[in-house]
């Protein structure tokens, strides 16, 4: 018996959002695993290099904090820069891929069963272009917001030098206000990628309007899903952290250090492979909250705007 397809636009209780998220993953595990691996594994190979370079810079500095070498600074800077750049690329590619698959799932007769790249490619490439524009706009918007936040923090520090209680209270209100305002914008990505006629500004306005009406739902879904994937990815990441710590405790410079196994090529290669696994599993896990936010968007759209009712009326009028 064919499983009933999971609708995008539906009013859901909190538990239903979590359940439908994992039901979608379970039902479409093979195509999700295949295409997420196809796109994310190359990034994982590069991310492992960046993470290991960053940690090497940190460890070299920790071993001799009074004499930071040029190699340590270079490893730290290149590694940190690589992590930021690759995280940005992940934020562009992964949501475009996941939402392309979710759109095809809703439109295709067999869902994602036996989905081919030729079927996925047009939608994926289209959403990739839109999400690139969205992420660049978000980057600019985020920098602007960060600048405003920095000015307000500086103002609060100036106030606290004269009136400590008032300054601390202002900082607390500022932080709470930033959290309250930014949470609804989590819906901007699914809004912009699911709704073809939506502009960036329109997506922000709609995200804020829907998000403020469903604020606790967004916060709850995000919190629960990130706790779950954090536990899973944390367990998978443990070998890489252990290998990194081994370099810290057993790879200290001194007599015979060069002959130490943890300073050898083989151990570095093992650490790199463990870093690849960590990054790759992290990307797979990150797909889950991306899917969850799509169902949160579908819930908010149906609850506030009654999308399916409006669509049924439009279809009836065209008969």
C-alpha positions as CSV (number, residue, x, y, z in Angstrom):
1,X,0.0,0.0,0.0
2,X,1.4,3.4,-1.0
3,X,2.1,5.8,1.8
4,X,0.1,8.9,1.9
5,X,2.1,11.9,0.8
6,X,3.1,14.5,3.4
7,X,1.5,17.8,2.5
8,X,3.5,21.0,2.9
9,X,0.7,23.4,3.7
10,X,-1.1,22.1,6.7
11,X,-1.8,23.3,10.2
12,X,0.2,21.1,12.5
13,X,0.6,20.7,16.3
14,X,4.1,20.9,17.5
15,X,4.6,17.1,17.7
16,X,3.3,16.8,14.1
17,X,5.9,19.1,12.8
18,X,8.7,17.0,14.3
19,X,7.0,13.8,13.2
20,X,6.4,14.9,9.6
21,X,10.0,16.1,9.4
22,X,11.4,12.7,10.3
23,X,8.7,10.9,8.3
24,X,9.9,12.8,5.2
25,X,13.5,11.8,6.0
26,X,12.5,8.2,6.5
27,X,10.3,8.0,3.4
28,X,12.9,9.6,1.2
29,X,16.2,8.5,2.9
30,X,17.8,7.0,-0.2
31,X,17.4,10.0,-2.6
32,X,18.3,12.4,0.3
33,X,21.4,10.5,1.2
34,X,22.4,10.1,-2.4
35,X,22.1,13.8,-3.5
36,X,23.2,15.4,-0.2
37,X,26.3,13.2,-0.4
38,X,26.8,14.1,-4.0
39,X,26.9,17.8,-3.3
40,X,28.2,17.9,0.2
41,X,31.0,15.3,0.2
42,X,33.3,17.6,-1.9
43,X,32.7,20.4,0.7
44,X,33.4,17.9,3.5
45,X,36.7,17.1,1.9
46,X,37.7,20.8,1.9
47,X,36.1,21.5,5.3
48,X,38.3,18.8,6.9
49,X,41.4,20.6,5.6
50,X,40.1,23.9,6.9
51,X,39.2,22.5,10.3
52,X,42.5,20.7,10.7
53,X,44.4,23.7,9.6
54,X,42.5,25.9,12.0
55,X,43.1,23.5,14.9
56,X,46.8,23.1,14.0
57,X,47.1,26.9,14.3
58,X,45.4,26.9,17.7
59,X,47.5,24.0,19.0
60,X,50.7,25.5,17.8
61,X,49.8,28.7,19.6
62,X,48.8,26.7,22.7
63,X,52.1,24.9,22.8
64,X,54.1,28.1,22.7
65,X,51.8,31.1,23.4
66,X,54.8,33.5,23.9
67,X,56.1,32.9,20.4
68,X,53.4,32.6,17.7
69,X,55.0,31.4,14.5
70,X,54.1,32.6,11.0
71,X,53.0,29.0,10.3
72,X,50.6,29.0,13.2
73,X,49.1,32.4,12.2
74,X,48.8,31.2,8.6
75,X,47.1,27.9,9.5
76,X,44.7,29.7,11.9
77,X,43.8,32.4,9.3
78,X,43.4,30.2,6.3
79,X,41.6,27.5,8.3
80,X,39.2,30.0,9.9
81,X,38.6,31.7,6.5
82,X,38.0,28.4,4.9
83,X,35.4,27.4,7.5
84,X,33.5,30.6,7.0
85,X,33.6,30.3,3.2
86,X,32.6,26.7,3.1
87,X,29.8,27.3,5.7
88,X,28.5,30.0,3.4
89,X,28.6,27.6,0.4
90,X,26.8,25.0,2.4
91,X,24.1,27.5,3.3
92,X,23.6,28.2,-0.4
93,X,23.7,24.7,-1.8
94,X,22.0,22.6,0.9
95,X,18.6,24.5,1.3
96,X,18.4,24.8,-2.5
97,X,18.9,21.0,-2.9
98,X,16.5,20.1,-0.1
99,X,13.7,22.5,-1.2
100,X,14.1,21.4,-4.8
101,X,13.5,17.8,-3.7
102,X,10.6,18.8,-1.5
103,X,9.0,20.7,-4.4
104,X,9.4,17.7,-6.7
105,X,8.1,15.5,-4.0
106,X,4.8,17.5,-3.9
107,X,4.5,17.7,-7.7
108,X,5.7,14.3,-8.9
109,X,3.3,11.4,-9.0
110,X,5.8,9.0,-7.4
111,X,7.3,11.5,-5.0
112,X,11.0,11.1,-4.9
113,X,11.0,7.4,-5.8
114,X,13.6,6.7,-8.6
115,X,14.4,10.4,-8.9
116,X,17.0,11.0,-11.5
117,X,19.5,13.9,-11.7
118,X,17.9,15.0,-15.0
119,X,14.6,15.5,-13.2
120,X,16.2,17.2,-10.2
121,X,18.6,19.4,-12.1
122,X,16.3,22.2,-13.5
123,X,14.6,22.8,-10.2
124,X,17.9,22.5,-8.3
125,X,19.7,25.0,-10.5
126,X,16.8,27.4,-10.4
127,X,16.6,27.4,-6.6
128,X,20.4,27.5,-6.4
129,X,20.4,30.9,-8.3
130,X,17.6,32.2,-6.1
131,X,19.3,31.1,-2.8
132,X,22.6,32.6,-3.9
133,X,20.8,36.0,-4.2
134,X,19.1,35.4,-0.9
135,X,22.3,34.5,1.0
136,X,24.2,37.5,-0.4
137,X,21.3,39.8,0.5
138,X,21.1,38.2,3.9
139,X,24.9,38.7,4.3
140,X,24.5,42.4,3.6
141,X,21.4,42.6,5.8
142,X,23.2,40.7,8.6
143,X,26.3,43.0,8.5
144,X,24.0,46.0,8.6
145,X,22.1,44.6,11.6
146,X,25.4,43.7,13.3
147,X,26.7,47.2,12.8
148,X,23.5,48.6,14.4
149,X,23.8,46.1,17.2
150,X,27.4,47.1,17.8
151,X,26.5,50.8,18.0
152,X,23.7,49.9,20.5
153,X,26.1,47.8,22.6
154,X,28.7,50.6,22.6
155,X,25.9,52.9,23.8
156,X,24.9,50.5,26.6
157,X,28.5,50.3,27.7
158,X,28.7,54.1,27.8
159,X,25.5,54.1,29.9
160,X,26.8,51.4,32.3
161,X,29.9,53.4,33.1
162,X,27.7,56.0,34.7
163,X,24.6,54.0,35.7
164,X,25.6,50.3,36.0
165,X,22.1,48.9,36.6
166,X,20.6,50.9,33.7
167,X,23.4,49.8,31.4
168,X,23.1,46.1,32.2
169,X,19.3,46.3,31.9
170,X,19.7,47.9,28.4
171,X,22.1,45.1,27.3
172,X,19.6,42.5,28.5
173,X,16.7,44.1,26.7
174,X,18.9,44.6,23.6
175,X,19.9,40.9,23.5
176,X,16.3,39.7,24.1
177,X,15.0,42.1,21.4
178,X,17.5,40.8,18.9
179,X,16.5,37.2,19.5
180,X,12.8,38.1,19.3
181,X,13.3,40.0,16.0
182,X,15.6,37.5,14.3
183,X,13.7,34.3,15.0
184,X,10.9,35.0,12.5
185,X,13.4,35.6,9.7
186,X,14.1,31.8,9.7
187,X,11.1,31.5,7.5
188,X,12.6,33.8,4.8
189,X,14.5,31.0,3.1
190,X,11.5,28.6,2.5
191,X,9.3,31.6,1.6
192,X,11.7,32.8,-1.0
193,X,12.4,29.3,-2.4
194,X,8.9,28.0,-2.5
195,X,7.1,31.1,-3.7
196,X,8.3,32.0,-7.2
197,X,7.0,35.6,-7.4
198,X,8.5,36.5,-4.0
199,X,11.2,39.2,-3.8
200,X,13.8,39.4,-1.0
201,X,12.1,42.3,0.7
202,X,8.8,40.6,0.3
203,X,10.2,37.4,1.8
204,X,11.5,39.4,4.8
205,X,8.1,41.1,5.3
206,X,6.2,37.9,5.0
207,X,8.6,36.0,7.2
208,X,8.2,38.7,9.9
209,X,4.4,38.7,9.6
210,X,4.1,34.9,9.7
211,X,7.0,34.5,12.1
212,X,5.6,36.8,14.8
213,X,2.3,34.9,14.7
214,X,4.1,31.5,15.0
215,X,7.2,32.6,17.0
216,X,7.1,29.9,19.6
217,X,6.6,27.2,16.9
218,X,9.7,28.4,15.0
219,X,11.8,28.6,18.2
220,X,10.6,25.2,19.4
221,X,11.1,23.3,16.1
222,X,14.6,24.8,15.7
223,X,15.6,24.1,19.3
224,X,14.4,20.4,19.3
225,X,15.8,19.5,15.9
226,X,19.2,21.1,16.6
227,X,19.4,19.3,20.0
228,X,18.7,16.0,18.2
229,X,21.2,16.5,15.4
230,X,23.6,18.0,17.8
231,X,23.7,14.8,19.8
232,X,24.0,12.6,16.7
233,X,26.7,14.8,15.1
234,X,28.5,15.2,18.4
235,X,28.8,11.4,18.8
236,X,30.1,11.0,15.2
237,X,32.5,13.9,15.8
238,X,34.0,12.4,19.0
239,X,36.8,10.5,17.2
240,X,38.0,13.7,15.5
241,X,38.0,15.6,18.7
242,X,39.9,12.7,20.5
243,X,42.5,12.7,17.7
244,X,42.9,16.5,17.9
245,X,43.3,16.3,21.7
246,X,45.8,13.6,21.3
247,X,47.9,16.0,19.2
248,X,47.6,18.5,22.0
249,X,48.7,16.2,24.9
250,X,51.1,13.8,23.1
251,X,52.5,16.0,20.2
252,X,54.3,18.6,22.3
253,X,57.6,19.8,21.0
254,X,60.7,18.3,22.7
255,X,63.1,15.5,22.5
256,X,61.8,12.8,20.2
257,X,58.7,14.8,19.3
258,X,59.3,14.4,15.5
259,X,59.3,10.6,15.9
260,X,56.0,10.7,17.9
261,X,53.1,8.8,16.1
262,X,50.7,11.8,16.6
263,X,53.2,14.0,14.7
264,X,53.5,11.6,11.9
265,X,52.0,11.6,8.4
266,X,49.8,8.6,9.1
267,X,48.1,10.1,12.1
268,X,47.6,13.4,10.2
269,X,45.9,11.5,7.4
270,X,43.7,9.6,9.9
271,X,42.7,12.9,11.6
272,X,41.9,14.3,8.1
273,X,39.6,11.3,7.3
274,X,37.9,11.7,10.7
275,X,37.4,15.4,9.9
276,X,35.8,14.4,6.6
277,X,33.4,12.1,8.3
278,X,32.5,14.7,10.9
279,X,31.8,17.4,8.3
280,X,29.9,15.0,6.0
281,X,27.7,13.7,8.8
282,X,27.2,17.3,10.0
283,X,25.8,18.2,6.5
284,X,23.5,15.2,6.4
285,X,22.2,16.1,9.9
286,X,21.8,19.8,9.0
287,X,19.3,18.7,6.3
288,X,16.8,17.8,9.1
289,X,16.2,21.3,10.5
290,X,16.1,22.6,6.9
291,X,13.2,20.2,6.2
292,X,11.6,21.1,9.6
293,X,11.6,24.8,8.8
294,X,9.8,24.0,5.5
295,X,7.0,22.3,7.4
296,X,7.0,25.2,9.9
297,X,6.6,27.6,7.0
298,X,3.7,25.4,5.6
299,X,2.1,25.4,9.0
300,X,2.4,29.2,9.4
301,X,1.1,29.9,5.8
302,X,-1.9,27.7,6.3
303,X,-2.6,29.0,9.8
304,X,-2.3,32.7,9.0
305,X,-3.0,33.0,5.2
306,X,-5.1,29.8,4.6
307,X,-3.1,28.9,1.5
308,X,-5.0,25.8,0.5
309,X,-8.4,27.4,0.9
310,X,-7.3,30.3,-1.3
311,X,-5.9,27.9,-3.9
312,X,-9.1,25.8,-4.0
313,X,-11.1,29.0,-4.5
314,X,-8.9,30.1,-7.4
315,X,-9.2,26.7,-9.0
316,X,-13.0,26.7,-8.6
317,X,-13.2,30.1,-10.3
318,X,-11.3,28.9,-13.3
319,X,-13.7,26.0,-13.9
